[in-house]
Amino acid sequence: MTDAAKEALAMRRASVADAPAVLRLFDEVIAWFVAIGNPQQWGSQAWSSIPRRITQVTDACALPGAWVAETSQGEVRAFLALGDAMPYVPAAVEPELYVRVLIASRDPRVRGIGRRLMAFADGQARAAGVAYVRVDCYAGGSGDLVRFYESCGYERLSTFNMEGWPGQVLGRRL
């Protein structure tokens, strides 16, 4: 992606009004997962058709640490929700910022936005005076997602299993 294309995306606070656009991102990524043979991560059904998922995404968009990356035309290309740790991971032993949700379009014009959002999360942590950031992710399949977070400077901390869904918790000291 060229620098000009990267600059075309702007970060802004999300709101519940962004939930339909964020659900479209999930639907896009789920369709891609199915196409590459990875329906285990989030299933094969569009989240925009599942009431529980619609509620989860709407609630995430309402979080005070929710952000969208959008084009100058107002098209949402990525979503980031920061806040407290998820209830299914071990509690932090020090103040932290937790990456609760990170989803990005598969559109090649926004390639690299996930890495930019993780750097944005680091900046938000620093601005809040917090020196520790954690994230969890799907640890199954090829392991590419865990390796992505490692490439962003995160280290593996612990694993978990939620009803057959393998997860990995990673952390980074700033």
C-alpha positions in Angstrom: 0.0 0.0 0.0 1.4 3.4 -0.9 1.8 6.1 1.8 -0.9 8.1 0.0 -3.4 5.2 0.4 -2.5 4.8 4.1 -3.1 8.5 4.7 -6.5 8.2 3.0 -7.9 6.4 6.1 -8.8 8.5 9.1 -9.4 7.3 12.7 -12.5 8.6 14.5 -14.5 7.5 17.5 -17.1 4.9 16.7 -20.7 5.0 17.8 -23.7 2.6 17.6 -24.5 4.2 14.3 -21.4 2.4 12.9 -22.6 -1.1 13.9 -24.1 -1.9 10.4 -20.7 -1.0 8.7 -18.7 -3.0 11.3 -21.1 -6.0 10.8 -20.3 -5.7 7.1 -16.6 -6.0 7.9 -17.3 -9.1 9.9 -19.4 -10.5 7.1 -16.6 -9.8 4.6 -13.9 -11.4 6.7 -16.1 -14.4 7.5 -16.8 -14.9 3.7 -13.0 -14.8 3.2 -12.4 -17.3 6.0 -14.9 -19.7 4.5 -13.2 -19.2 1.0 -9.8 -20.1 2.4 -11.1 -23.1 4.5 -11.1 -21.5 7.9 -14.8 -21.4 9.1 -13.6 -22.5 12.6 -12.6 -19.0 13.7 -16.0 -17.3 13.5 -18.3 -19.8 11.8 -19.6 -19.6 8.3 -22.8 -17.5 8.8 -22.8 -13.8 8.3 -22.8 -12.0 11.6 -25.3 -9.5 10.3 -27.9 -12.3 10.3 -27.2 -13.5 13.9 -29.1 -11.5 16.6 -26.5 -12.3 19.3 -23.6 -11.1 17.1 -25.5 -7.9 16.1 -25.9 -7.1 19.8 -22.2 -7.9 20.5 -21.0 -5.6 17.7 -23.5 -2.8 18.6 -22.3 -3.0 22.2 -18.7 -2.9 21.1 -19.3 0.2 18.9 -20.7 1.9 22.0 -17.6 1.4 24.1 -15.7 4.6 24.9 -12.5 3.1 23.4 -14.2 2.1 20.1 -12.7 3.5 16.8 -13.2 3.2 13.1 -10.8 3.8 10.3 -12.6 5.2 7.4 -12.0 6.6 3.9 -12.5 10.2 2.9 -15.8 9.0 1.5 -16.9 7.8 4.9 -16.5 4.0 4.2 -15.5 2.1 7.3 -12.6 -0.2 6.5 -11.6 -1.2 10.0 -12.8 -1.3 13.6 -10.9 -1.3 16.9 -12.3 -1.5 20.4 -10.1 -0.9 23.4 -10.9 -1.2 27.0 -10.9 -3.7 29.9 -9.8 -7.3 29.4 -12.3 -9.8 28.2 -13.9 -11.8 31.1 -12.5 -15.1 29.8 -8.8 -14.2 30.1 -6.7 -14.1 33.3 -6.8 -10.7 35.0 -3.9 -8.4 34.4 -1.4 -7.9 37.3 -0.9 -4.3 36.4 -2.8 -1.4 34.7 -3.3 -2.3 31.0 -5.2 -1.4 27.9 -6.8 -4.4 26.2 -7.5 -4.8 22.5 -11.0 -6.2 22.7 -11.8 -6.2 18.9 -9.8 -5.7 15.8 -11.3 -6.3 12.4 -10.2 -5.0 9.0 -11.4 -5.2 5.5 -9.7 -7.6 3.2 -9.7 -4.9 0.5 -6.1 -4.7 -0.8 -6.3 -0.9 -0.9 -6.1 -1.0 3.0 -3.5 -3.6 3.4 -1.5 -3.0 6.5 -4.4 -1.3 8.4 -4.3 -4.0 11.2 -0.7 -3.2 12.0 -1.6 0.6 12.0 -4.4 -0.1 14.4 -2.2 -1.9 16.7 0.3 1.0 16.7 -2.7 3.3 17.3 -3.6 1.1 20.4 -0.1 1.6 21.6 -0.5 5.3 21.3 -3.8 5.3 23.2 -2.2 3.3 26.0 0.7 5.8 26.2 -1.7 8.7 26.2 -3.5 7.1 29.1 -0.2 6.5 31.0 -0.4 2.8 30.6 2.6 0.8 29.7 1.1 -2.6 29.1 -1.2 -3.8 26.2 -2.8 -7.2 25.8 -4.9 -8.8 23.1 -6.3 -12.3 22.6 -7.0 -14.0 19.3 -7.9 -17.3 17.6 -5.0 -19.7 18.0 -6.2 -22.4 15.7 -5.9 -22.9 12.0 -2.5 -22.0 10.5 -1.5 -19.9 13.5 -1.1 -16.8 11.2 -3.1 -14.6 13.5 -0.9 -15.3 16.5 2.2 -14.7 14.3 0.6 -11.4 13.2 0.4 -10.1 16.7 3.9 -11.4 17.4 5.1 -9.4 14.4 3.6 -6.3 16.1 5.8 -6.9 19.1 3.5 -9.0 21.3 4.6 -12.1 23.2 2.6 -15.2 23.9 1.3 -15.2 27.5 -1.3 -17.9 27.9 -3.7 -20.1 26.0 -7.4 -20.8 26.7 -10.2 -22.8 25.2 -13.8 -21.6 25.0 -16.1 -24.4 24.1 -13.6 -25.9 21.5 -12.4 -22.4 20.3 -8.6 -22.2 20.9 -7.4 -18.8 22.0 -4.1 -17.1 22.7 -3.5 -14.2 25.0 -0.5 -12.0 24.0 1.0 -8.9 25.7 3.4 -6.1 25.0 5.2 -3.8 27.3 5.6 -0.3 25.8 
